[in-house]
Amino acid sequence: MDLGLKDRRVLITGATRGIGRATAKAFAEEGASVAITYHSAEDDAKSVVEELGGSQRASAHRLDLYDHESVTSAVAAVEERWGGIDVVVANAQTFSWVDPNQLPHFENLSVDDWFPQLRANVEGHMLTVRSALGGMRERGWGRVVLLSSVTADHGSPGSEIYSAAKAALHGFARGLMWTRDGILANVVAPGGTLTESLEAVDPEIIARSAQDTPSGRLSTADDVARLIVFLCSEANGNVNGEVVHTAGGR
């Protein structure tokens, strides 16, 4: 199947590892020009650019979800480098897994502990998309995928902030689906995914999670990447405003 992505210009935020990195590779394999962003891992970003074919096919740009100026500047730099953006994959997040038993109760967190993180994980993505949307509308074609999590639907201990931020992206996509002008917006919500972060967790926990999954295994980053690429391609003619889970049936 021809996905119609050759020479499309793709922006993937937070793509130095995990799902973002796998997605960047998948787009590059389809012939797209890929721009990735990083927060602090500049060396890793440069390594990804080389994996994608070097500066002729890829570029790396720093983006800080906490800093609105950083977001708009990064998007502007990508548009200048590639002459526009056809696809946005909002994958970056400010989150690190912590044993919920070690977290304080939500009511004991100060506003300064959690409010900036909530704003970054919602407003940062909204601003990224907003900055690229005008060019898509002018060209009459565009694709947006926002990365969420099954936690937005099912929750988990200590996930109040993270779940709220991801659920907000679902509502954002439901508004974006009315953009029209050839633009489709969707959400991909992975479950437990075998990335570098998860592989650092106790193997017994991973094994139990796989056993509790209807498909009998956890997703890989490539599983998620292939879905993202389809939703962002011309092969997706009318899937719009949906939240698509990649959690093996969980």
C-alpha positions in Angstrom: 0.0 0.0 0.0 1.3 3.4 -1.0 0.9 5.7 2.1 1.6 8.8 0.0 4.2 10.1 2.5 7.1 10.5 0.2 8.5 14.0 0.6 5.9 14.9 3.2 7.3 17.1 6.0 6.8 15.6 9.4 7.4 17.1 12.8 7.7 14.6 15.7 8.2 16.1 19.2 10.2 14.2 21.8 11.8 11.7 19.3 15.2 10.8 20.8 14.0 7.5 22.1 11.0 5.1 22.5 7.9 5.6 20.5 9.0 8.9 19.1 12.3 7.5 17.8 10.5 4.5 16.3 8.0 6.8 14.6 10.7 8.9 13.1 12.3 5.8 11.6 8.9 4.6 10.2 8.2 7.9 8.5 11.8 8.0 7.1 11.2 4.6 5.6 8.2 6.0 3.8 10.4 8.7 2.2 9.2 11.6 4.4 11.4 14.4 5.5 11.5 14.2 9.3 12.1 16.9 11.9 12.5 15.7 15.5 12.7 17.7 18.7 14.5 17.1 21.9 14.6 18.8 25.3 18.2 18.1 26.6 19.5 15.0 24.8 21.1 16.8 21.9 23.7 14.1 21.2 20.9 11.5 21.0 19.0 13.8 18.6 22.0 14.0 16.4 22.3 10.2 16.4 18.7 9.9 15.3 19.2 12.3 12.5 22.1 10.2 11.2 19.9 7.1 11.5 17.2 8.8 9.4 19.6 9.5 6.5 21.5 12.6 7.7 20.7 16.3 7.2 19.3 15.8 3.7 16.4 13.8 5.2 16.1 14.9 8.8 16.8 17.7 11.3 16.8 18.1 15.1 15.4 21.1 17.0 15.3 21.9 20.7 11.8 22.3 22.2 10.8 22.8 25.8 7.1 22.2 26.5 7.3 24.5 29.6 8.5 27.5 27.4 6.0 28.9 24.9 8.6 30.8 23.1 10.7 27.6 22.7 7.7 25.8 21.2 6.9 28.5 18.6 10.6 29.0 17.7 11.1 25.3 17.2 8.0 25.0 14.9 9.2 28.1 12.9 12.7 26.6 12.5 11.2 23.4 11.1 9.0 25.3 8.7 12.0 27.3 7.6 14.2 24.2 7.2 11.7 22.2 5.2 9.4 24.8 3.7 6.4 23.8 5.7 4.9 21.1 7.9 2.4 18.5 6.7 2.2 16.3 9.7 2.5 16.9 13.5 3.0 14.0 15.9 2.8 15.5 19.4 4.7 12.9 21.4 6.9 14.8 23.9 5.9 14.7 27.5 7.1 15.8 30.9 6.7 12.6 32.8 8.8 10.0 34.5 7.5 6.8 36.0 7.6 6.7 39.8 6.5 3.9 42.1 3.0 5.2 43.2 3.7 3.9 46.7 6.4 6.6 46.9 4.2 9.4 45.8 2.6 11.8 48.3 -1.2 12.0 48.3 -2.5 14.4 45.7 -3.9 16.7 48.3 -0.5 17.1 49.8 1.1 18.3 46.6 1.6 22.1 46.3 0.4 23.9 43.2 4.0 24.5 42.3 4.6 20.7 42.3 2.1 19.9 39.6 0.5 22.9 37.9 3.5 23.6 35.6 3.6 20.0 34.5 -0.1 19.9 33.7 0.2 23.1 31.6 3.3 21.8 29.7 1.6 18.5 28.8 -1.5 20.3 27.6 -0.6 23.8 26.4 2.7 22.7 25.0 1.0 20.4 22.6 -1.8 22.8 21.8 0.7 25.5 20.9 2.8 23.1 18.8 -0.3 22.2 16.7 -1.5 25.8 16.5 1.8 26.9 15.2 1.7 24.5 12.3 -2.0 24.5 11.5 -2.1 27.6 9.4 0.3 26.3 6.8 -1.7 23.0 6.6 -4.9 24.9 6.1 -3.4 27.0 3.3 -2.1 23.8 1.5 -5.4 22.0 2.0 -3.9 18.9 3.6 -2.5 18.0 7.1 -2.4 15.3 9.7 -2.2 15.6 13.5 -1.7 12.8 16.0 -1.6 13.5 19.7 0.0 10.8 22.0 -2.1 10.0 25.0 -2.3 6.9 27.2 -4.8 4.3 28.3 -4.3 5.9 31.7 -6.5 8.7 30.6 -9.4 6.2 30.5 -8.6 3.8 33.3 -6.4 5.8 35.6 -3.7 4.4 37.9 -2.5 5.1 41.4 -0.8 8.5 41.6 -1.8 9.4 38.0 -4.0 12.4 38.7 -1.9 14.9 36.9 -0.8 12.7 34.0 -4.3 11.3 33.4 -5.8 14.8 33.5 -3.3 16.0 30.9 -3.8 13.1 28.6 -7.6 13.3 28.8 -7.4 17.0 27.9 -5.7 16.0 24.6 -8.7 13.8 23.8 -11.0 16.9 24.1 -8.5 18.9 22.0 -8.6 16.4 19.2 -12.4 16.4 19.3 -12.3 20.1 18.6 -9.5 19.8 16.0 -11.6 17.3 14.0 -13.7 20.2 12.8 -10.8 22.0 11.3 -11.6 20.6 7.8 -9.5 21.9 4.8 -8.1 18.4 4.4 -6.8 18.2 8.0 -7.5 15.1 10.1 -6.6 14.9 13.9 -6.5 11.8 16.0 -5.2 10.5 19.3 -3.1 7.4 19.8 -3.3 6.0 23.3 -0.7 3.3 24.0 -0.8 1.0 27.0 2.3 -0.5 28.5 4.9 -0.3 25.7 8.3 -2.0 25.6 10.5 1.1 25.5 13.7 2.0 27.3 11.7 3.4 30.3 9.6 0.3 30.8 12.5 -2.1 30.3 14.0 -0.5 33.5 11.0 -1.7 35.5 11.0 -5.1 37.4 10.8 -7.9 34.7 8.2 -9.7 36.9 5.9 -6.7 36.6 6.3 -6.6 32.9 5.6 -10.4 32.7 2.4 -10.0 34.8 1.2 -7.1 32.6 1.7 -9.2 29.5 -0.2 -12.1 31.0 -3.1 -9.8 31.9 -3.2 -8.5 28.3 -5.7 -10.2 26.0 -3.2 -10.4 23.1 -0.7 -12.0 25.5 2.0 -9.5 25.0 2.8 -5.8 25.5 3.1 -3.5 22.5 6.5 -2.5 21.1 7.4 1.0 20.0 7.2 -0.2 16.4 3.6 -1.4 16.9 2.6 2.1 18.0 4.7 3.8 15.3 3.0 1.9 12.5 -0.4 3.0 13.6 0.7 6.6 13.9 2.2 6.5 10.4 -1.1 5.1 8.9 -3.2 7.8 10.6 -0.9 10.5 9.3 -0.9 9.2 5.7 -3.0 9.6 2.6 -4.2 6.0 3.2 -6.2 7.5 6.1 -9.0 9.0 4.2 -11.5 9.8 6.9 -10.5 8.6 10.4 -10.9 11.8 12.4 -11.3 12.8 16.0 -10.8 9.2 17.2 -8.9 7.9 20.2 -7.2 4.7 19.0 -5.7 2.4 21.7 -2.6 0.2 21.2 -2.8 -1.8 24.3 -3.5 -5.4 23.1 -7.1 -5.2 24.1 -6.7 -3.8 27.6 
